[in-house]
Amino acid sequence: MNYRCFGGRPGRSSFVKMGKNNLNWTNVATNLLDQRRHQRIRFSTPPAIRIGYAGEIGEGQIENLSLSGLMFRSNLSLDIGHTVGCEFSVFGSSVIDVPASVVSRVGDLFGARFQTGPINQIIIDDAITGALARGQASILTVHDLAGRKVMRISGGLNGTLRGDFMHALTRVGIEEIDLSAVTTVDQAGLALCLVATKHHSVNLGSQSACFAEAWQKAQVTINEPGCN
């Protein structure tokens, strides 16, 4: 089962509906602004992208996105340092049509930096904000707070974050997880937190309403006879 925090908006019945005051969307957006400017945002399902280059049109998938650029997979043979046209929509957002400079390549995975004006940047920002609020996108960052390593998760807490989550847990040495900006959580996300608390003695810090409810229910299930 998935759990979702709502800001008074309708959603699927499989989610637990919370009151509209449980999550301050203005604070979430403000806290994420600097992160998403350069931090790569991952998606639960990679959005499709059309790439135009040297008279060819190719299809691909976005691996991650920020206000400054993106990483995507494409079967086109793109040259580093050249400009490509990118056209995509993030889960029903307005269509974003923007040129970008190819800056890296590993196999069919390309990194590109946007050549964008203020209008496109606003559209990209709105698309990212909406995807995070609906839990279709996720940000995981690690911060030093008073000498302690704190992992912050924003948007969806799900299996998409497993690689980054486990790397931070086992290689960085996390002491606390801030979950105050989590907007949806599924079983895979709860399992990651269980590993962190049970096997790495990590403390769960601030929590959004939907995560707190999902975590409480998960603890009840774990403590039922026959579940240990």
Contacts in CASP RR format, 6 or more apart in sequence:
PFRMAT RR
TARGET T0000
AUTHOR 0000-0000-0000
METHOD contacts of the structure
MODEL  1
MNYRCFGGRPGRSSFVKMGKNNLNWTNVATNLLDQRRHQRIRFSTPPAIR
IGYAGEIGEGQIENLSLSGLMFRSNLSLDIGHTVGCEFSVFGSSVIDVPA
SVVSRVGDLFGARFQTGPINQIIIDDAITGALARGQASILTVHDLAGRKV
MRISGGLNGTLRGDFMHALTRVGIEEIDLSAVTTVDQAGLALCLVATKHH
SVNLGSQSACFAEAWQKAQVTINEPGCN
1 14 0 8 1.000
1 186 0 8 1.000
1 187 0 8 1.000
2 14 0 8 1.000
2 15 0 8 1.000
2 184 0 8 1.000
2 185 0 8 1.000
2 186 0 8 1.000
3 15 0 8 1.000
3 16 0 8 1.000
3 184 0 8 1.000
3 185 0 8 1.000
3 186 0 8 1.000
3 210 0 8 1.000
3 211 0 8 1.000
3 213 0 8 1.000
3 214 0 8 1.000
4 11 0 8 1.000
4 12 0 8 1.000
4 15 0 8 1.000
4 16 0 8 1.000
4 17 0 8 1.000
4 18 0 8 1.000
4 134 0 8 1.000
4 135 0 8 1.000
4 183 0 8 1.000
4 184 0 8 1.000
4 210 0 8 1.000
5 18 0 8 1.000
5 22 0 8 1.000
5 23 0 8 1.000
5 182 0 8 1.000
5 183 0 8 1.000
5 184 0 8 1.000
5 208 0 8 1.000
5 209 0 8 1.000
5 210 0 8 1.000
5 211 0 8 1.000
6 15 0 8 1.000
6 17 0 8 1.000
6 18 0 8 1.000
6 19 0 8 1.000
6 20 0 8 1.000
6 22 0 8 1.000
7 18 0 8 1.000
7 19 0 8 1.000
7 20 0 8 1.000
7 22 0 8 1.000
7 23 0 8 1.000
7 25 0 8 1.000
8 19 0 8 1.000
8 20 0 8 1.000
11 17 0 8 1.000
15 184 0 8 1.000
15 210 0 8 1.000
16 210 0 8 1.000
16 213 0 8 1.000
16 214 0 8 1.000
18 209 0 8 1.000
18 210 0 8 1.000
18 213 0 8 1.000
19 209 0 8 1.000
22 208 0 8 1.000
22 209 0 8 1.000
22 210 0 8 1.000
23 183 0 8 1.000
23 208 0 8 1.000
23 209 0 8 1.000
23 210 0 8 1.000
25 133 0 8 1.000
28 132 0 8 1.000
28 133 0 8 1.000
28 154 0 8 1.000
28 181 0 8 1.000
28 183 0 8 1.000
29 129 0 8 1.000
31 154 0 8 1.000
31 181 0 8 1.000
32 129 0 8 1.000
32 132 0 8 1.000
32 139 0 8 1.000
32 154 0 8 1.000
32 181 0 8 1.000
35 139 0 8 1.000
35 141 0 8 1.000
35 154 0 8 1.000
36 66 0 8 1.000
36 67 0 8 1.000
36 125 0 8 1.000
36 128 0 8 1.000
36 132 0 8 1.000
36 139 0 8 1.000
37 66 0 8 1.000
37 67 0 8 1.000
37 68 0 8 1.000
38 66 0 8 1.000
38 67 0 8 1.000
38 68 0 8 1.000
39 66 0 8 1.000
39 139 0 8 1.000
39 141 0 8 1.000
40 64 0 8 1.000
40 65 0 8 1.000
40 66 0 8 1.000
40 71 0 8 1.000
41 64 0 8 1.000
41 65 0 8 1.000
41 66 0 8 1.000
41 128 0 8 1.000
41 131 0 8 1.000
41 132 0 8 1.000
41 137 0 8 1.000
41 138 0 8 1.000
41 139 0 8 1.000
42 63 0 8 1.000
42 64 0 8 1.000
42 137 0 8 1.000
42 138 0 8 1.000
42 139 0 8 1.000
42 140 0 8 1.000
42 160 0 8 1.000
42 161 0 8 1.000
42 164 0 8 1.000
43 62 0 8 1.000
43 64 0 8 1.000
43 65 0 8 1.000
43 90 0 8 1.000
43 131 0 8 1.000
43 136 0 8 1.000
43 137 0 8 1.000
43 138 0 8 1.000
43 160 0 8 1.000
44 135 0 8 1.000
44 136 0 8 1.000
44 137 0 8 1.000
44 138 0 8 1.000
44 156 0 8 1.000
44 158 0 8 1.000
44 160 0 8 1.000
45 136 0 8 1.000
46 61 0 8 1.000
46 62 0 8 1.000
46 63 0 8 1.000
46 73 0 8 1.000
47 61 0 8 1.000
47 62 0 8 1.000
47 88 0 8 1.000
47 89 0 8 1.000
47 90 0 8 1.000
47 91 0 8 1.000
48 59 0 8 1.000
48 60 0 8 1.000
48 61 0 8 1.000
48 62 0 8 1.000
48 88 0 8 1.000
49 59 0 8 1.000
49 60 0 8 1.000
49 61 0 8 1.000
49 62 0 8 1.000
49 70 0 8 1.000
49 72 0 8 1.000
49 74 0 8 1.000
49 86 0 8 1.000
49 87 0 8 1.000
49 88 0 8 1.000
50 57 0 8 1.000
50 58 0 8 1.000
50 59 0 8 1.000
50 60 0 8 1.000
50 86 0 8 1.000
50 87 0 8 1.000
50 88 0 8 1.000
51 57 0 8 1.000
51 58 0 8 1.000
51 59 0 8 1.000
51 60 0 8 1.000
51 72 0 8 1.000
51 74 0 8 1.000
51 76 0 8 1.000
51 78 0 8 1.000
51 84 0 8 1.000
51 85 0 8 1.000
51 86 0 8 1.000
52 58 0 8 1.000
52 76 0 8 1.000
52 84 0 8 1.000
52 85 0 8 1.000
52 86 0 8 1.000
53 76 0 8 1.000
53 78 0 8 1.000
53 82 0 8 1.000
53 84 0 8 1.000
53 85 0 8 1.000
56 76 0 8 1.000
58 74 0 8 1.000
58 75 0 8 1.000
58 76 0 8 1.000
59 74 0 8 1.000
59 75 0 8 1.000
60 72 0 8 1.000
60 73 0 8 1.000
60 74 0 8 1.000
60 75 0 8 1.000
61 72 0 8 1.000
61 73 0 8 1.000
62 70 0 8 1.000
62 71 0 8 1.000
62 72 0 8 1.000
62 88 0 8 1.000
62 90 0 8 1.000
63 70 0 8 1.000
63 71 0 8 1.000
63 72 0 8 1.000
63 73 0 8 1.000
63 109 0 8 1.000
64 70 0 8 1.000
64 71 0 8 1.000
65 71 0 8 1.000
65 90 0 8 1.000
65 124 0 8 1.000
65 128 0 8 1.000
65 137 0 8 1.000
66 128 0 8 1.000
67 114 0 8 1.000
67 121 0 8 1.000
67 124 0 8 1.000
67 125 0 8 1.000
67 128 0 8 1.000
68 113 0 8 1.000
68 114 0 8 1.000
69 100 0 8 1.000
69 111 0 8 1.000
69 112 0 8 1.000
69 113 0 8 1.000
69 114 0 8 1.000
70 86 0 8 1.000
70 100 0 8 1.000
70 111 0 8 1.000
70 112 0 8 1.000
70 114 0 8 1.000
71 109 0 8 1.000
71 110 0 8 1.000
71 111 0 8 1.000
71 112 0 8 1.000
72 86 0 8 1.000
72 109 0 8 1.000
72 110 0 8 1.000
72 111 0 8 1.000
72 112 0 8 1.000
73 108 0 8 1.000
73 109 0 8 1.000
73 110 0 8 1.000
74 108 0 8 1.000
74 110 0 8 1.000
75 108 0 8 1.000
78 84 0 8 1.000
78 102 0 8 1.000
78 105 0 8 1.000
78 110 0 8 1.000
79 102 0 8 1.000
80 102 0 8 1.000
80 103 0 8 1.000
80 104 0 8 1.000
80 105 0 8 1.000
81 101 0 8 1.000
81 102 0 8 1.000
81 103 0 8 1.000
82 101 0 8 1.000
82 102 0 8 1.000
83 99 0 8 1.000
83 100 0 8 1.000
83 101 0 8 1.000
83 102 0 8 1.000
83 115 0 8 1.000
84 99 0 8 1.000
84 100 0 8 1.000
84 102 0 8 1.000
84 112 0 8 1.000
85 97 0 8 1.000
85 98 0 8 1.000
85 99 0 8 1.000
85 100 0 8 1.000
86 96 0 8 1.000
86 97 0 8 1.000
86 98 0 8 1.000
86 99 0 8 1.000
86 100 0 8 1.000
86 112 0 8 1.000
86 114 0 8 1.000
87 95 0 8 1.000
87 96 0 8 1.000
87 97 0 8 1.000
88 95 0 8 1.000
88 96 0 8 1.000
89 95 0 8 1.000
89 96 0 8 1.000
89 127 0 8 1.000
90 96 0 8 1.000
90 127 0 8 1.000
90 128 0 8 1.000
90 130 0 8 1.000
90 131 0 8 1.000
90 136 0 8 1.000
90 137 0 8 1.000
91 127 0 8 1.000
91 130 0 8 1.000
91 131 0 8 1.000
91 134 0 8 1.000
91 136 0 8 1.000
93 123 0 8 1.000
93 126 0 8 1.000
93 127 0 8 1.000
93 130 0 8 1.000
93 131 0 8 1.000
94 123 0 8 1.000
94 126 0 8 1.000
94 127 0 8 1.000
96 120 0 8 1.000
96 123 0 8 1.000
96 124 0 8 1.000
96 127 0 8 1.000
97 120 0 8 1.000
98 114 0 8 1.000
98 115 0 8 1.000
98 116 0 8 1.000
98 120 0 8 1.000
98 124 0 8 1.000
99 114 0 8 1.000
99 115 0 8 1.000
99 116 0 8 1.000
100 112 0 8 1.000
100 113 0 8 1.000
100 114 0 8 1.000
100 115 0 8 1.000
101 112 0 8 1.000
101 113 0 8 1.000
101 115 0 8 1.000
102 110 0 8 1.000
102 111 0 8 1.000
102 112 0 8 1.000
103 111 0 8 1.000
103 112 0 8 1.000
103 113 0 8 1.000
104 110 0 8 1.000
104 111 0 8 1.000
105 111 0 8 1.000
114 120 0 8 1.000
114 121 0 8 1.000
114 124 0 8 1.000
116 124 0 8 1.000
128 137 0 8 1.000
130 136 0 8 1.000
130 137 0 8 1.000
131 137 0 8 1.000
132 138 0 8 1.000
132 139 0 8 1.000
132 154 0 8 1.000
132 155 0 8 1.000
132 156 0 8 1.000
132 183 0 8 1.000
133 155 0 8 1.000
133 183 0 8 1.000
134 183 0 8 1.000
134 184 0 8 1.000
135 155 0 8 1.000
135 156 0 8 1.000
135 183 0 8 1.000
135 184 0 8 1.000
136 156 0 8 1.000
137 155 0 8 1.000
137 156 0 8 1.000
138 153 0 8 1.000
138 154 0 8 1.000
138 155 0 8 1.000
138 156 0 8 1.000
138 157 0 8 1.000
138 158 0 8 1.000
138 160 0 8 1.000
138 161 0 8 1.000
139 152 0 8 1.000
139 153 0 8 1.000
139 154 0 8 1.000
139 155 0 8 1.000
140 151 0 8 1.000
140 152 0 8 1.000
140 153 0 8 1.000
140 161 0 8 1.000
140 164 0 8 1.000
140 165 0 8 1.000
140 168 0 8 1.000
141 151 0 8 1.000
141 152 0 8 1.000
142 149 0 8 1.000
142 150 0 8 1.000
142 151 0 8 1.000
142 152 0 8 1.000
142 168 0 8 1.000
142 172 0 8 1.000
142 174 0 8 1.000
143 149 0 8 1.000
143 150 0 8 1.000
143 152 0 8 1.000
144 150 0 8 1.000
148 175 0 8 1.000
148 176 0 8 1.000
149 172 0 8 1.000
149 173 0 8 1.000
149 174 0 8 1.000
149 175 0 8 1.000
149 176 0 8 1.000
150 174 0 8 1.000
150 175 0 8 1.000
150 176 0 8 1.000
150 177 0 8 1.000
150 178 0 8 1.000
151 165 0 8 1.000
151 168 0 8 1.000
151 169 0 8 1.000
151 174 0 8 1.000
151 176 0 8 1.000
151 177 0 8 1.000
151 178 0 8 1.000
152 177 0 8 1.000
152 178 0 8 1.000
152 181 0 8 1.000
153 161 0 8 1.000
153 177 0 8 1.000
153 178 0 8 1.000
153 179 0 8 1.000
153 181 0 8 1.000
153 182 0 8 1.000
154 181 0 8 1.000
154 182 0 8 1.000
154 183 0 8 1.000
155 181 0 8 1.000
155 182 0 8 1.000
155 183 0 8 1.000
155 184 0 8 1.000
156 182 0 8 1.000
156 183 0 8 1.000
156 184 0 8 1.000
156 185 0 8 1.000
157 179 0 8 1.000
157 182 0 8 1.000
157 184 0 8 1.000
157 185 0 8 1.000
157 186 0 8 1.000
157 189 0 8 1.000
157 190 0 8 1.000
157 192 0 8 1.000
157 193 0 8 1.000
157 211 0 8 1.000
158 184 0 8 1.000
158 185 0 8 1.000
158 186 0 8 1.000
158 188 0 8 1.000
158 189 0 8 1.000
159 186 0 8 1.000
159 188 0 8 1.000
159 189 0 8 1.000
159 192 0 8 1.000
161 189 0 8 1.000
161 192 0 8 1.000
162 188 0 8 1.000
162 192 0 8 1.000
165 192 0 8 1.000
165 196 0 8 1.000
166 192 0 8 1.000
166 195 0 8 1.000
168 174 0 8 1.000
169 195 0 8 1.000
169 196 0 8 1.000
169 200 0 8 1.000
169 202 0 8 1.000
170 200 0 8 1.000
173 200 0 8 1.000
174 196 0 8 1.000
174 200 0 8 1.000
174 202 0 8 1.000
175 202 0 8 1.000
175 203 0 8 1.000
176 202 0 8 1.000
176 203 0 8 1.000
176 204 0 8 1.000
176 205 0 8 1.000
177 193 0 8 1.000
177 196 0 8 1.000
177 202 0 8 1.000
177 203 0 8 1.000
177 204 0 8 1.000
177 205 0 8 1.000
178 205 0 8 1.000
178 206 0 8 1.000
179 193 0 8 1.000
179 204 0 8 1.000
179 205 0 8 1.000
179 206 0 8 1.000
179 207 0 8 1.000
179 208 0 8 1.000
179 211 0 8 1.000
180 205 0 8 1.000
180 206 0 8 1.000
180 207 0 8 1.000
180 208 0 8 1.000
181 208 0 8 1.000
182 207 0 8 1.000
182 208 0 8 1.000
182 210 0 8 1.000
182 211 0 8 1.000
183 208 0 8 1.000
183 210 0 8 1.000
184 210 0 8 1.000
185 210 0 8 1.000
185 211 0 8 1.000
185 214 0 8 1.000
185 215 0 8 1.000
190 214 0 8 1.000
190 215 0 8 1.000
190 218 0 8 1.000
193 204 0 8 1.000
193 215 0 8 1.000
194 218 0 8 1.000
194 222 0 8 1.000
196 202 0 8 1.000
196 204 0 8 1.000
197 203 0 8 1.000
197 204 0 8 1.000
204 215 0 8 1.000
207 215 0 8 1.000
221 227 0 8 1.000
222 228 0 8 1.000
END
